[in-house]
Amino acid sequence: MAKPSIPKGTRDFSPTEILKRNYIFDTIKKSFIKYGFLPIETPSMEKLETLTGKYGEEGDNLIFKVLNRGNKLDKAVRRVEETRDLTQGKIEHILCAEALRYDLTVPFARYVVQHQNDIAFPFKRYQIQPVWRADRPQRGRYREFFQCDADIIGSNALLHEVELIQLFDEVLSNLKLPDFTIKVNNRKILSGIAEITGESDRIIDITVAIDKLDKIGEEKVIEELINKGIGSDAIEKIKPLFSMKGDISTVLEEMKVLLSGSEIGMKGIEELTTVFDTVNAIGLTTAKLEFDVTLARGLNYYTGAIFEVKANGVNMGSICGGGRYDDLTSIFGLKDISGVGISFGADRIYDVIEELALFPSFKNASTQLMFVNFGADTVKMLQILKMVRSNGINAELYPENLKLQKQMKYANAKGIPYVAFVGDDDLEAGVCKLKNMESGEQKEISFDELASQFTA
């Protein structure tokens, strides 16, 4: 018999790990609600046609396709057998009509179009659900992971970009991350760069390549640009971007000079200047704010501001991201609806908090008090248990009258801090012997006083 295992890039989660994950989710959700976002959920599966073509070529290759079933599969197989010169992508679209969602943004756009008559615009929604990507598993990169998204759709106001930067800062500060940077750019600036290089029609190739600067370095980025057919003159004009350093205002001034001949590029600089000036006037709690002109993010649907957050001092990729998409809903038939959103990568945030030992104690999250079972009147014991629980104490009664050693071993394994001993005589007297499992101290206490010994 094969040894039990799970697919690569997926994980089991123990009770302790779930408590830690829920701490992250609850912290994020609390801020989402504070900023006026409402929850929705979408199915794990979408139609393949809904997802395809929204994430660029590389993203499309990472979509998990769901194989047709029954008669549909039989018909699809016959169609493949009867057709000649099919590429892998075309074969997949014959055999698969559905796919696991790649992110939460495209399903959200589909949701908005489908439910537009029930939505008050601008619509602020949050969504915390898993997504799937057929990626190569490695540290900080999983094939199944949770995203925690907040989006505003139906408004062009730059106020939303400002608030989303504040939201990054508040959530990660509340999670006690000591040092992180919010990197910001604007796709209009990248379009301007493509325009001044004479390669406007190659904007996707250029942005996908320069977005990899942190991962593969300048030399490899240039090599990729050459392989994509970007001319040497254009590459020479792009090169200065790789070494632009300094504070936000300095880099913005340099970009104004570089993009003076591009209307769309100058519009991007104007938008970023407004956002940065507003954020600086309000102030941030912990985050460092940075203008990163090489930040591109590979998703095709971004059209304005783009965001990425990195935890400093930790060997980890971006832990959050997002951006503005001016017309994503048009692919589903609803034109001229602008949106902007961000996503917290809960799994990467988990890894960062774990590495930095920042998780709080969860001592009250599980059982705080266990009653040892000595075979005393079960109904009376359950009545005492009910009273204790009604006072906000997490408590349980060991289910069987087994050897004391076995019951205490269970309490130790579960990390239960207090154990109560109640025999028949104790039950009659209305008292129990309460033991502190950490110190070993033991005292007699009445049932009425029991609740006051705990902080709920």
N, C-alpha and C positions, 0 to 999 in steps of 0.2 A: 504494500500500500504506500502511495506517495505521501511524503511528509506534508502536513498542512502548510499553506503559504498564501500570500496575497500578491496581487499584481505589483510590479515595480512602480514606484512613484505614488503609491497609496499607503495609508497607515491605519493601524488600529489605535484607539485612544483609550487609555486607562481612566478610571474614575478621577484620579488626581489631574490628569491631563485635560479631561473635560471641564473640571472646575476652573482650570487656568484659562482654557479657551472661552468659557462662558464669562469669565472676568473681562476678557478683551471685548467680547461681543457686547456685554452689558455697558461697558464704558463708552464704546462707540455709539451704541443705540441711544444712550442718555443724551449725548451731545447732538445727535441727529434730531431727536425730538425737540430739544431746546431751541434749535435753529429753525423749527417749523416744518420739518420733513415728515411725511406720512408713509406708512409701510405698505408695500405690495409684495406679492410673490408671483413668479412665472414658472411654467413647467420645466422639469429637468431636460426634456426633449423639445426641440423645435423642428420645424420642417427644414430640411437641408438647404433648400433654396432661400430660406430666411437668413441663414448664416453665411452662405457662400458669397465671396466677393466683397465682404465688409472689412476684412482684416489684412488685406494685402496677400500676395502669393504665399509668403512664409506662414502667415496666420492660417490661411485656408488649408495648408498641408497639416496643420496641427488639430484640425477639427476631428473629433471622434464620430465616425459615421456609425449608424445603427442599421444592421443588415435587415432587409425585408424578411417577413415571415410567411410561411404557408404557401398559398397559391401565388401570391405576389412574388415570392422568391423564385418559384418554379418558372413563372413567366419571364422574370428578369434574366435568369440563367439562360433560357432559350434565346432571348433577344441578344445576349452577349455572344452566344455560340453562332448566331446567324449574322452577326455584324463583323466587319473586317476593319483592321487598322484603328482600333480604339486605344486611346491612351488610358493610363491608369485612372486619371481623374474622371474621364467619361464613363469608364466601367463602374467606378464607385457610385456615380450618379444614377446609373441604371439599377444597380443592386441595392442602393440605399436611398430612401425617401426622407429619412429623419436623421437627426444628429443630436448628441449631447451639447448643451449650450457651452460656448467658448468663453463668453463673458456675460455680464448682466446688462450691458448698455444696449446692444442690438435688440435683445428680447424686450427691453424697456421701450425702445422706439416702436417696435411692433405693437406692444401693449397700448401705447398712447394713441396710435392710429386706430386700432381696433375699438378702443373705448373713448374716443375723443368727445363723444356727446355726453359722457358722464363725468368729464374732468373739468375743473375750474383752472384756467390758465392765468398766470404761470403756475405750473404743477410742480411741487417739490416732493419727491418721493425718496425713501430709502429702502434698501433691499439687502438682506443678509442671507445668502444661499451659496451652495457649492457650484463650481464650474469645473470643466474637464478639458484638458489639452493633451494631445498625443505627443508630448515633449520627451526629450531625453532626460530621465531623472538625474538630479544631482542636488548638492546641498542648496537648500532654499528654493528649489524648483521641483514642483510636484505635478503629477498628472491629474490629481483630484485635489482641489483646495477651495477654501471659502473666499469669497469676495464680499466686502461690505461697502456698498455703493450709496452715494447721495447725489442726486441729479435735480436740476431745475430746468424745465423745458417750457418754452413759450415766452421767452424774454431775452432781449439783447443786452440788458443793462450790465455794465461792468461791476456793479455792486455785488453781483453773484460771485465773480472771481475773487473779490476781496473777502467775502464771507467764507468761501471755500478754503482760502489760505488760513483764515482764522480758525476754521474747523480742524484743519490739519494740526495746527499749533495746539489747540485746546485738547483734542483727543490724546495726542502723543505726550503732552505735558501731564495730563491726568493719569496716563499709564507710567509716568515717572521716567520716561526716556530722558537722559541728561543732556544729550547733544545730538541734534539732527538738523539737516539742511533741507529747505524747500527750494528746489530748483524750478525756475520758470522760464519759459520762452513763448514764442508766438509763431504759429504756422505761417502767418502772413509775412513774417520776417524771413522765414525759410523760402517762401515763394518768391520774395524779393531777391534773395540770393540767387535762386535759379534763374530769375529774369535777367539780372545784370551779367550773369555768366553766359547768357544766350542759350540756356538749356531749360527753358520754361516747361517744355513737354516732358522733361525727365525729372520733375520734382520728386516723384515717389522714389526713384532710384537714388537720388542724392540724399534725401532725408533718411531712408533706410540705412544707407552706408554711414553717414556721419553720426547717426544715433548709436553706432557701435564703438565710438571712439574710446570710451572708458573701458570697454571689454577687450578690444583687439589692438588698440593703439593706432597712431597716425599712419604708419607705414602700411598696415593691413587695410585701413580705410581707403587710402589712395589706390591700393591694388584693386580693391573691390570696385571703386569708381571707374578705373580703367577697364576692368572686365565688363562693366555695364555699358561701356561705350561712351563714357563722358570724355570730352576732348581735353587735351593738355592745357589749353588756354583757360578753360573753365576751371580745371583743377587748381591752377595757379591762383585764380581769384578766390577759390574756396579755402585754400591753405591758411590764410591769416586768421580764420575763425578758430583754428585748432589751438592757437596760442594767445587768444584774447584773455587778458587777466585784469584784475582791478575791481574797484567797487562798482555798484550798479550804474551810477550816474556816468562814470568814466567810460564803461563799455557801451552804454547807450549812445553817448556822444560819438564814439568811434563808429558805431553802426550807422548813425545818421549820415556821416561822411560817406561810408561805403555804399549805402543804399539811397543816396540822394537822387539817383536817376530812376528809382522804382516807386511808383505811387502806392502799390500794395505793401511794399516793404516799409515805407514811411508810416502807413496806417497802423501796421503792427507795432512799430516803435511808439506811436502815439498812445495806443491802447495800453501797452506795458507801462509806460510812464505814468498814466493815470492810476493804474492798479498799484504800482510800487509807491507812489506818492501818498495814496490813501492809506495803504497798510502801514507805512512808516509813521503817518500822523496818528494812527490808532495805537500802534505798538503791538509786539508779540510777546508771549510769555517766555518761551524757551527757544523757539526755532530761529535759525539763521536763514535769511532770505537771499537768494542768489539768482542773478540773470545768467543763464547758461545758453549761449547761442548755438551750441552743438546739440542741445537737447531736441530730439525730433519725435520720439515715440513712434513706433512703426505703424500704428493703426491709421488706415486711409481716411477715416471719417473726420479726423480733427481738422479744424479750419481756423481756429483762433488761439487763445491761450492754451498752453500745455504745461502740465505740472509733473514733477517727480520728487519723491522724498527719499532721502538716504539717511540711515543711522550712522553717525560718525564714530570711528573707532571700532567698528565691527565689520568683519569680512562678510558682507552680505550685499546683494543687489538692492534695487529700489524696493522700499516697503510700502509705498503708496504711489498713486499716479492719477492722471486724469487730463481733462481738457475740454475745450468748447468745440461743438459740432453744429454748424449752421443749418444744415439741411438733411440730417440723417433720416428724418421721417419721410422725406420725399421718395425714398426707395420703396416705401409702402403706400405711396399715393397721397401723402399729406405734405404739401409744399410750404416753404417759407416759415418753418417753425425752428427757431434756434434753441439750442440747449447747451448746458455745461454741467460737467459732473466730475466727481472724484471717486477713487476706490482705495480702501484700506486693505492691504494684503495681510489678512489675519494670521496666516500660517507663518509668513516671514516675520511679522511682528512678534509672534509667539517665540520664534527661535531667537530673536534679538533679546527679548525680555528674559528668556531662560539663560542665555549666555551671560547676561549682565546681572543675573540673580536678583531681578526686580519684582518678582511675583510676591504678593502679600501672603500671609499665613491664612490657610483656609480651615483653621481648627474648629470653627463653629459651623462649617458647611456640611459636615456629616454628623454621625451620632456623637452626642456630648455625654450621654449617660446611658449605661447598660445595667439593667437589673439581672443579677444572677438568678438562675432558675433552680430553686431548691425543692420544687414540687409543691409549693404553697398554693392555696386556693387560686385557680387561674382567673376566675371572674374578678375577684378582689384585686389581683395583681394588674389586670387589664384596666380596672377602674383607676388605680393609682397612676398607671401609665398614661391614661387619657388625661388625667388632671395635670400631670407634668407637661405633656405635649401642649395642652391648652394654654400654658404659661410661656409658650415660645421656646421650649427646650426640645432639641432633637434627641429622642430617646427610643430605646427598644428593650424588649424582654427576650433573653435567650430562649429559643423555642422549646428546648428539651431539658429535662433534669438529668444532665450528664455529669461526669466527673468535673470538679471545680477547676482542675488543671486545664482541661480542654476548653472550658468557657473563658478562662482568663487568657489563654493563648489566642482565642478569637478576638478578645478585646484588644490585646496588644497588637495583633496583626492589622486590625482596622484603625489603630491609633485612637481609640476611645479614651478620653482623658479621665473620666470618672466611672466607677463601678459601685452599684448599690447592692448590699446583701440583705435579703428579706426572708426570714424563716417564718414558720407558723406563729411562734411566740412574738416575733417582731410585728407581724401582721395584726395580732390582737392588740399589741401595745401602741400601734400607730407610729412605729419608728423604723428606721433602717440604719445600717452601718454604711457610711459613705467613704469610699477610698479614692484618694488622689493617686492616679496611676503613675504620675511622674515623680512625686515626692515620696510616695508610700504612706503618707499620713492618712490615718483613719479616725473617723469620729461618728458618734451616734447622733442622729438628727431626726426630728419628726417629719412626717410626710408633708405637713402644712408648711414647714420651713424649707423644704427641699428646693422649691422653685427659686427662693431668694439667693441660693448659692451659685446661680448661673446668670451670666449676662446673655440675654437672648440675641 
